[in-house]
């Protein structure tokens, strides 16, 4: 083809290239998704942790003194400006591989966040963790999806281990509306998933003989969940027959949370409250038996005996509540970045709103404070009284304070501490002691015929816990933390003594060794890069 003919052909234009543009409307790191008006920010985290906590007991899969964890986080934040304000979607996933009985948390297994290894040397002590940690939409004051509870305020913001008492539910399912007023005041009403705030109802099993750790029934820790209602044919209650109650809670009513928050240059303050239902089901069909294992004369007879005490179907609900107040004060006059938190909370039948179980472990009615602990804490939201059949709610409170100080721009420390208590309704332990092998365990079994055995049983004992610690963190470059933290944990019964389950020696049917408190220390180090 000649040059003249080629010049007459139409020219092919290259498709325009759309470069990624920076979006400055929402802060650093956002860019426009090509072809849209939506701004996107991708961020993440990589973390290594190692820690130790002494445990002299090497029985029943205990004895791990070393814990290690590798963790990754990936977050995506998408925002679009609309006529109604900013439309936001935020998602975050966390994934971890961790070992050791402390970091391989049974709490995470109980709440379905993790899955364990099954090998002889790794069973429940090597664990992988995968969770949708955040996935919510925000639009015109509405927040809907998986997000942090609006009840929370100080959520272990200054801590590495995050072990002080205080509510810290970083991931729950909710729908909330927030109204922002002039002057830094905001109010939120939130409907939240109750499953993430349930401590099991404590319910004793008839004729329990050992607890899961193999400790004799003398120490009063039952194995199974149903409550035994002990009956006689004349309507009295004693250890001759039992009707078992379904004590597993169902999803019936959402938790309702309200929060009033005030933000100013000097800091923040928040007052929050929550409503929480505790419930149990009816009697388990065919479970009404005598102590000899033979059925009562008829189901109607059992129903009549229960009705004589005002117990109808067995199913019932009790409505608990929680309140919390907190303040954060910025302290730039000491050093840039310094701050102080003070927070207190109280709950009836809603223990996870006070965060009392945060170190010991959640979603279990009784557990040792740390592996190898000398006694078990009892941590139920409620107790089925075996004489009345009524649901009695527990009470709990926590107080926490935390101070962050920058020694230099690249060096900082946190100093923190908390104290909390849980208490059960008076008379409930005595009611349980009337059931053979549940409290006291030895024959004769109860508080009146065996007061010595009753006195050292840990079942439903009021207990308290103090936690205190400090950290030192070095940040040689931006978004890199290298730090170490030490924590003291002191757990005690509030009145009297209990049997020491680490030394199960008995004399005349009574424990030779008793204890009032258990002290432990924990040290953990971390290397973390955020981007």
C-alpha positions as CSV (number, residue, x, y, z in Angstrom):
1,X,0.0,0.0,0.0
2,X,1.3,3.4,-0.9
3,X,1.9,6.1,1.6
4,X,-0.9,8.2,0.2
5,X,-3.4,5.4,0.5
6,X,-2.4,4.7,4.1
7,X,-2.9,8.3,5.1
8,X,-6.6,8.0,4.0
9,X,-7.4,5.2,6.5
10,X,-9.1,6.1,9.8
11,X,-6.9,6.2,12.9
12,X,-7.4,3.7,15.8
13,X,-7.4,5.6,19.1
14,X,-6.1,3.9,22.2
15,X,-8.6,3.4,25.1
16,X,-8.2,6.0,27.8
17,X,-6.3,4.8,30.8
18,X,-8.0,5.6,34.1
19,X,-5.4,5.9,36.8
20,X,-6.2,5.3,40.5
21,X,-7.0,8.6,42.1
22,X,-6.4,9.6,45.7
23,X,-9.5,10.3,47.7
24,X,-8.8,12.9,50.4
25,X,-12.3,13.2,51.8
26,X,-12.0,10.5,54.5
27,X,-8.3,10.7,55.5
28,X,-5.1,9.1,54.5
29,X,-5.0,5.8,52.6
30,X,-8.3,6.1,50.6
31,X,-8.5,5.9,46.8
32,X,-11.3,5.9,44.3
33,X,-12.4,2.6,42.9
34,X,-11.8,3.1,39.1
35,X,-15.0,4.0,37.4
36,X,-16.9,4.8,40.6
37,X,-17.3,7.6,43.1
38,X,-16.7,5.1,46.0
39,X,-13.5,5.6,48.1
40,X,-11.7,2.5,49.4
41,X,-9.1,1.9,52.0
42,X,-7.3,-1.5,52.5
43,X,-5.5,-2.1,55.8
44,X,-4.2,-5.0,57.8
45,X,-2.1,-6.3,60.6
46,X,0.5,-9.0,61.2
47,X,1.3,-10.0,64.7
48,X,3.5,-12.5,66.6
49,X,3.0,-13.2,70.3
50,X,4.6,-15.4,72.9
51,X,3.9,-15.7,76.6
52,X,4.2,-17.7,79.7
53,X,2.1,-18.4,82.8
54,X,3.3,-20.8,85.6
55,X,1.3,-24.0,86.0
56,X,2.8,-26.7,88.3
57,X,-0.1,-29.2,87.5
58,X,0.8,-31.4,84.5
59,X,-2.3,-33.6,84.7
60,X,-5.5,-33.6,82.6
61,X,-3.8,-31.9,79.6
62,X,-2.4,-29.1,81.7
63,X,1.1,-28.0,82.3
64,X,1.8,-25.8,79.2
65,X,4.1,-23.0,80.3
66,X,4.6,-21.6,76.8
67,X,2.0,-20.0,74.5
68,X,2.6,-18.7,71.0
69,X,0.4,-17.1,68.3
70,X,0.7,-15.8,64.8
71,X,-2.2,-13.5,63.7
72,X,-3.3,-11.7,60.6
73,X,-6.0,-9.1,60.0
74,X,-7.3,-7.8,56.8
75,X,-9.8,-4.8,56.6
76,X,-11.6,-3.1,53.8
77,X,-13.4,0.3,54.3
78,X,-15.6,1.6,51.5
79,X,-17.3,5.0,51.6
80,X,-19.6,6.9,49.2
81,X,-21.0,10.4,49.7
82,X,-24.8,10.6,49.2
83,X,-27.5,13.1,49.7
84,X,-28.2,11.5,53.1
85,X,-24.5,11.6,54.2
86,X,-21.8,9.0,54.0
87,X,-22.7,5.5,53.0
88,X,-20.1,3.2,54.6
89,X,-19.4,-0.6,54.5
90,X,-16.6,-2.0,56.6
91,X,-15.4,-5.6,56.7
92,X,-12.6,-7.2,58.7
93,X,-11.4,-10.7,59.0
94,X,-9.0,-12.1,61.7
95,X,-7.1,-15.4,61.4
96,X,-4.7,-16.9,63.8
97,X,-2.7,-20.1,64.6
98,X,-2.0,-20.5,68.3
99,X,-0.7,-23.0,70.7
100,X,-0.6,-23.6,74.5
101,X,-3.6,-24.0,76.8
102,X,-3.8,-20.2,77.5
103,X,-3.8,-18.8,74.0
104,X,-5.7,-21.8,72.6
105,X,-8.8,-20.5,74.2
106,X,-11.6,-22.7,75.2
107,X,-13.8,-19.6,75.2
108,X,-13.3,-19.2,71.5
109,X,-14.2,-22.9,70.9
110,X,-17.3,-22.5,73.0
111,X,-18.4,-19.5,70.9
112,X,-17.5,-21.2,67.6
113,X,-14.7,-18.9,66.7
114,X,-12.0,-21.6,66.6
115,X,-11.3,-25.2,65.8
116,X,-8.8,-27.4,67.6
117,X,-6.2,-30.1,66.7
118,X,-7.0,-33.7,67.7
119,X,-3.6,-35.3,68.0
120,X,-2.3,-36.8,71.2
121,X,0.2,-34.0,71.9
122,X,-1.9,-31.2,70.3
123,X,-5.5,-32.0,71.4
124,X,-7.2,-28.6,72.2
125,X,-3.7,-27.1,72.6
126,X,-3.1,-26.2,68.9
127,X,-5.9,-24.1,67.5
128,X,-6.7,-22.2,64.4
129,X,-8.9,-19.1,64.7
130,X,-11.1,-17.7,61.9
131,X,-13.7,-15.0,62.5
132,X,-15.7,-12.3,60.6
133,X,-14.6,-9.7,63.1
134,X,-16.4,-6.8,61.5
135,X,-19.0,-6.6,58.6
136,X,-21.4,-3.7,58.9
137,X,-23.1,-1.0,56.9
138,X,-23.5,2.6,58.2
139,X,-26.0,5.0,56.6
140,X,-27.8,8.1,57.9
141,X,-27.2,7.2,61.6
142,X,-28.0,3.4,61.1
143,X,-25.4,0.8,61.9
144,X,-26.3,-2.8,60.9
145,X,-24.2,-5.9,60.8
146,X,-21.3,-7.3,62.9
147,X,-19.7,-4.7,64.9
148,X,-18.5,-3.8,68.4
149,X,-21.2,-3.5,71.1
150,X,-22.4,0.0,71.7
151,X,-22.4,-0.8,75.4
152,X,-18.6,-0.9,75.5
153,X,-16.3,2.1,76.3
154,X,-12.8,1.2,77.6
155,X,-12.3,-2.0,75.6
156,X,-8.8,-2.8,76.7
157,X,-7.6,0.1,74.6
158,X,-4.2,0.4,76.3
159,X,-3.4,-3.3,76.9
160,X,-1.6,-6.0,75.0
161,X,-3.1,-9.0,76.7
162,X,-6.5,-7.4,77.4
163,X,-7.2,-9.2,80.7
164,X,-8.7,-6.5,83.0
165,X,-12.4,-6.7,84.0
166,X,-14.6,-4.7,81.7
167,X,-16.9,-5.3,78.8
168,X,-15.1,-5.9,75.5
169,X,-17.3,-7.6,72.8
170,X,-15.5,-6.5,69.7
171,X,-17.8,-8.6,67.4
172,X,-21.5,-9.1,67.8
173,X,-24.5,-8.9,65.5
174,X,-26.5,-5.7,65.9
175,X,-28.7,-3.0,64.4
176,X,-28.4,0.4,66.0
177,X,-29.4,4.0,65.4
178,X,-27.1,6.9,66.5
179,X,-28.2,10.5,66.8
180,X,-25.5,13.1,66.9
181,X,-26.3,16.4,68.5
182,X,-24.4,19.6,68.5
183,X,-21.6,20.1,71.0
184,X,-20.2,16.5,70.9
185,X,-23.2,14.7,72.4
186,X,-24.5,11.5,70.7
187,X,-27.1,8.9,71.7
188,X,-27.5,5.3,70.5
189,X,-30.2,2.7,70.8
190,X,-29.0,-0.7,69.7
191,X,-30.6,-4.2,69.3
192,X,-27.8,-6.7,69.8
193,X,-27.4,-10.5,69.6
194,X,-27.9,-12.1,73.1
195,X,-25.9,-15.2,72.3
196,X,-22.6,-13.3,72.8
197,X,-23.7,-12.1,76.3
198,X,-24.8,-15.4,77.9
199,X,-23.1,-17.0,80.8
200,X,-24.9,-20.4,81.2
201,X,-27.5,-21.0,83.9
202,X,-25.9,-23.1,86.6
203,X,-27.9,-26.3,87.1
204,X,-26.9,-29.3,89.2
205,X,-27.2,-32.8,88.0
206,X,-28.8,-35.5,90.2
207,X,-26.3,-38.0,91.6
208,X,-23.2,-36.3,90.0
209,X,-20.0,-38.2,91.0
210,X,-17.1,-36.4,89.4
211,X,-16.3,-33.2,87.6
212,X,-14.7,-33.0,84.1
213,X,-11.2,-32.8,85.7
214,X,-11.7,-36.0,87.7
215,X,-12.0,-34.3,91.1
216,X,-14.2,-36.3,93.6
217,X,-17.7,-35.1,94.2
218,X,-16.7,-33.9,97.6
219,X,-15.6,-30.7,96.0
220,X,-19.0,-30.2,94.6
221,X,-18.5,-29.7,90.8
222,X,-21.3,-31.4,88.8
223,X,-20.7,-32.9,85.4
224,X,-23.9,-32.2,83.4
225,X,-26.3,-29.4,82.7
226,X,-29.9,-30.4,83.8
227,X,-31.1,-29.2,87.1
228,X,-32.4,-31.9,89.6
229,X,-35.7,-31.0,91.3
230,X,-35.8,-33.5,94.2
231,X,-39.4,-34.6,95.2
232,X,-41.3,-37.0,97.4
233,X,-44.7,-38.3,96.9
234,X,-46.1,-36.1,99.6
235,X,-44.9,-32.9,98.0
236,X,-41.7,-32.5,100.0
237,X,-38.3,-32.1,98.5
238,X,-35.5,-34.5,99.4
239,X,-32.9,-36.8,97.7
240,X,-35.3,-39.6,96.7
241,X,-36.5,-38.6,93.2
242,X,-35.7,-36.1,90.5
243,X,-37.2,-34.3,87.5
244,X,-34.6,-32.9,85.0
245,X,-35.0,-29.4,83.6
246,X,-33.8,-28.3,80.2
247,X,-31.4,-25.5,81.2
248,X,-30.1,-24.6,77.7
249,X,-31.0,-21.0,76.8
250,X,-32.8,-20.2,73.6
251,X,-32.8,-17.2,71.3
252,X,-36.0,-15.4,72.4
253,X,-35.4,-11.8,73.0
254,X,-32.6,-9.5,71.7
255,X,-30.5,-7.5,74.1
256,X,-31.4,-3.8,74.0
257,X,-28.6,-1.4,74.6
258,X,-28.7,2.3,75.1
259,X,-25.6,4.6,75.2
260,X,-25.2,8.4,75.8
261,X,-21.7,9.6,74.8
262,X,-20.0,13.0,75.1
263,X,-16.8,13.8,73.1
264,X,-14.6,16.9,73.6
265,X,-11.0,17.8,73.1
266,X,-10.3,17.0,76.8
267,X,-11.6,13.4,76.3
268,X,-14.8,11.4,76.3
269,X,-17.5,10.2,78.7
270,X,-20.2,7.5,78.2
271,X,-23.1,6.2,80.2
272,X,-24.6,2.9,78.8
273,X,-27.3,0.4,79.9
274,X,-28.5,-3.0,78.7
275,X,-31.5,-5.3,79.0
276,X,-30.8,-9.0,78.9
277,X,-33.0,-12.1,79.1
278,X,-32.0,-15.3,80.9
279,X,-34.3,-18.3,80.2
280,X,-34.6,-22.0,80.6
281,X,-36.8,-24.6,79.0
282,X,-39.3,-27.1,80.3
283,X,-38.9,-30.5,82.0
284,X,-37.2,-33.1,79.9
285,X,-39.7,-35.8,78.9
286,X,-39.3,-39.1,80.6
287,X,-36.6,-37.9,83.0
288,X,-38.6,-38.1,86.2
289,X,-37.0,-41.0,88.1
290,X,-36.5,-42.1,91.6
291,X,-33.1,-42.4,93.3
292,X,-33.2,-46.2,92.6
293,X,-33.7,-45.5,88.9
294,X,-37.4,-46.5,88.7
295,X,-40.1,-44.1,87.4
296,X,-42.4,-42.2,89.7
297,X,-46.0,-43.5,89.6
298,X,-46.9,-41.2,86.7
299,X,-46.1,-38.0,84.9
300,X,-49.2,-36.5,86.4
301,X,-48.0,-37.3,89.9
302,X,-44.7,-35.5,89.2
303,X,-46.6,-32.5,87.7
304,X,-48.8,-32.3,90.8
305,X,-45.8,-32.4,93.1
306,X,-44.2,-29.5,91.2
307,X,-47.4,-27.6,91.0
308,X,-47.7,-27.8,94.8
309,X,-44.5,-25.7,94.9
310,X,-45.8,-23.2,92.2
311,X,-43.7,-24.8,89.5
312,X,-45.7,-25.2,86.3
313,X,-44.1,-26.2,83.0
314,X,-40.5,-25.5,84.3
315,X,-39.8,-23.0,81.5
316,X,-39.3,-19.5,82.6
317,X,-37.5,-16.2,81.9
318,X,-35.8,-13.7,84.2
319,X,-34.9,-10.3,82.9
320,X,-31.5,-8.9,83.8
321,X,-29.9,-5.6,83.3
322,X,-26.5,-3.8,83.3
323,X,-25.3,-0.2,83.7
324,X,-21.8,1.2,83.0
325,X,-20.2,4.6,83.2
326,X,-16.8,5.6,82.0
327,X,-14.6,8.6,81.3
328,X,-11.4,9.1,79.2
329,X,-9.2,12.1,79.9
330,X,-6.5,13.2,77.5
331,X,-3.3,14.3,79.3
332,X,-1.1,16.1,76.8
333,X,0.1,18.3,79.6
334,X,2.1,15.2,80.8
335,X,3.2,14.1,77.4
336,X,1.6,14.1,73.9
337,X,-0.6,11.0,73.5
338,X,-1.0,10.3,77.3
339,X,-4.5,9.4,78.5
340,X,-6.4,7.9,81.4
341,X,-9.5,5.7,81.5
342,X,-11.8,5.1,84.5
343,X,-14.8,2.8,84.2
344,X,-17.3,1.0,86.4
345,X,-20.1,-1.4,85.7
346,X,-22.8,-3.4,87.5
347,X,-25.1,-6.1,86.3
348,X,-27.8,-8.5,87.5
349,X,-28.2,-11.6,85.4
350,X,-25.9,-10.2,82.7
351,X,-22.3,-10.9,83.8
352,X,-20.7,-10.4,80.4
353,X,-21.7,-6.8,80.4
354,X,-19.4,-6.2,83.4
355,X,-16.6,-8.2,81.7
356,X,-15.9,-10.1,85.0
357,X,-15.1,-13.3,83.1
358,X,-12.7,-11.7,80.5
359,X,-9.5,-13.3,81.8
360,X,-11.0,-16.5,83.3
361,X,-13.1,-17.4,80.3
362,X,-16.6,-16.9,79.1
363,X,-19.6,-19.1,78.2
364,X,-19.0,-21.6,81.0
365,X,-20.7,-21.8,84.4
366,X,-17.6,-22.7,86.3
367,X,-13.9,-22.8,85.5
368,X,-10.5,-22.3,87.1
369,X,-9.1,-18.7,86.9
370,X,-6.1,-20.0,84.9
371,X,-5.0,-23.5,84.0
372,X,-3.9,-25.4,87.1
373,X,-5.9,-23.1,89.4
374,X,-6.6,-24.4,93.0
375,X,-10.3,-23.9,92.8
376,X,-13.1,-23.1,90.4
377,X,-14.9,-19.8,90.0
378,X,-18.6,-20.0,89.6
379,X,-19.7,-17.6,86.9
380,X,-23.4,-18.1,86.0
381,X,-25.9,-15.4,85.1
382,X,-28.5,-17.4,87.0
383,X,-29.2,-20.4,89.2
384,X,-32.2,-22.7,89.2
385,X,-33.0,-23.1,92.9
386,X,-33.6,-26.8,93.3
387,X,-36.2,-26.3,96.1
388,X,-38.3,-23.6,94.5
389,X,-37.5,-24.3,90.9
390,X,-37.2,-20.5,90.4
391,X,-34.5,-18.8,88.4
392,X,-32.3,-16.7,90.7
393,X,-30.1,-14.1,89.0
394,X,-26.5,-13.5,90.1
395,X,-25.0,-10.0,90.5
396,X,-21.5,-8.8,89.4
397,X,-19.5,-5.6,89.2
398,X,-16.1,-4.4,87.9
399,X,-14.0,-1.3,88.2
400,X,-11.1,-0.7,85.9
401,X,-8.5,2.1,85.5
402,X,-5.8,2.4,82.8
403,X,-3.1,5.0,82.2
404,X,-1.0,5.4,79.1
405,X,2.2,7.4,79.2
406,X,4.8,8.2,76.4
407,X,8.3,8.4,77.8
408,X,9.4,9.5,74.4
409,X,7.7,9.5,70.9
410,X,8.9,5.9,70.3
411,X,8.6,4.6,73.9
412,X,5.3,4.2,75.9
413,X,3.9,2.3,78.8
414,X,0.5,1.4,80.1
415,X,-0.4,0.9,83.8
416,X,-3.7,-0.8,84.5
417,X,-5.8,-2.6,87.1
418,X,-9.3,-3.9,87.8
419,X,-11.3,-5.4,90.5
420,X,-14.6,-7.3,90.3
421,X,-16.9,-9.6,92.2
422,X,-19.8,-12.0,91.5
423,X,-22.4,-12.9,94.1
424,X,-25.2,-15.4,94.2
425,X,-28.5,-15.1,96.0
426,X,-28.4,-16.0,99.7
427,X,-29.8,-19.4,100.5
428,X,-29.2,-20.9,97.0
429,X,-26.1,-22.8,98.1
430,X,-28.0,-24.2,101.1
431,X,-30.8,-25.3,98.8
432,X,-28.3,-27.2,96.6
433,X,-26.7,-28.8,99.6
434,X,-30.0,-30.6,100.3
435,X,-29.3,-32.6,97.1
436,X,-27.1,-35.6,97.7
437,X,-23.6,-35.4,96.0
438,X,-24.0,-31.8,94.8
439,X,-22.6,-29.7,97.5
440,X,-20.5,-31.3,100.2
441,X,-20.8,-34.7,98.5
442,X,-19.9,-36.9,101.5
443,X,-22.6,-38.7,103.5
444,X,-24.3,-37.1,105.3
445,X,-24.5,-34.6,102.5
446,X,-25.9,-31.2,103.3
447,X,-25.2,-27.9,105.1
448,X,-27.1,-29.1,108.2
449,X,-25.9,-32.7,108.5
450,X,-22.4,-32.1,107.1
451,X,-21.5,-28.5,107.7
452,X,-17.8,-29.2,107.4
453,X,-18.1,-30.5,103.9
454,X,-20.5,-27.7,102.9
455,X,-18.1,-25.1,104.2
456,X,-15.2,-26.1,101.9
457,X,-17.3,-26.7,98.7
458,X,-16.6,-24.1,96.0
459,X,-20.1,-24.4,94.4
460,X,-21.8,-21.1,94.0
461,X,-19.4,-19.3,96.3
462,X,-19.2,-15.5,95.9
463,X,-15.7,-14.7,94.5
464,X,-13.6,-11.7,93.5
465,X,-10.7,-11.1,91.2
466,X,-8.0,-8.4,91.1
467,X,-5.9,-7.9,88.0
468,X,-2.9,-5.5,87.7
469,X,-0.2,-5.0,85.1
470,X,2.2,-2.8,83.2
471,X,3.8,-2.8,79.7
472,X,6.7,-1.3,77.8
473,X,6.3,-0.8,74.0
474,X,8.9,0.4,71.6
475,X,7.9,1.8,68.2
476,X,11.1,2.5,66.3
477,X,9.2,3.4,63.1
478,X,5.5,4.3,62.4
479,X,3.0,1.4,62.8
480,X,5.5,-1.0,64.3
481,X,5.2,-2.1,67.9
482,X,7.6,-4.3,69.9
483,X,6.5,-4.7,73.4
484,X,6.3,-6.8,76.6
485,X,3.6,-6.9,79.3
486,X,3.3,-8.4,82.7
487,X,0.1,-9.1,84.6
488,X,-0.8,-10.3,88.1
489,X,-4.0,-12.2,88.7
490,X,-5.4,-12.8,92.2
491,X,-8.6,-14.7,92.5
492,X,-10.3,-15.4,95.8
493,X,-13.5,-16.7,97.5
494,X,-15.0,-13.8,99.5
495,X,-15.9,-15.8,102.6
496,X,-14.2,-18.8,104.2
497,X,-12.1,-21.4,102.4
498,X,-12.5,-24.1,99.7
499,X,-10.9,-27.4,98.9
500,X,-7.6,-27.2,97.0
501,X,-8.3,-29.3,93.9
502,X,-4.6,-29.5,93.0
503,X,-4.0,-31.5,96.2
504,X,-7.1,-33.9,96.4
505,X,-6.1,-35.6,99.7
506,X,-8.9,-36.3,102.1
507,X,-9.0,-37.3,105.8
508,X,-12.3,-38.6,107.2
509,X,-14.1,-37.6,104.0
510,X,-12.9,-34.0,104.3
511,X,-10.1,-32.3,102.3
512,X,-6.7,-32.1,104.0
513,X,-5.7,-29.0,102.0
514,X,-7.9,-25.9,101.6
515,X,-7.3,-22.5,100.1
516,X,-8.8,-19.0,100.0
517,X,-7.1,-17.5,96.9
518,X,-5.0,-18.3,93.9
519,X,-2.3,-16.0,92.6
520,X,-0.8,-16.2,89.1
521,X,1.4,-14.1,86.9
522,X,1.4,-13.8,83.1
523,X,4.1,-12.4,80.8
524,X,3.6,-11.8,77.1
525,X,5.6,-10.2,74.3
526,X,4.4,-8.9,71.0
527,X,5.8,-7.8,67.6
528,X,3.1,-6.1,65.5
529,X,3.0,-4.3,62.2
530,X,-0.1,-2.4,61.1
531,X,-0.6,-1.0,57.6
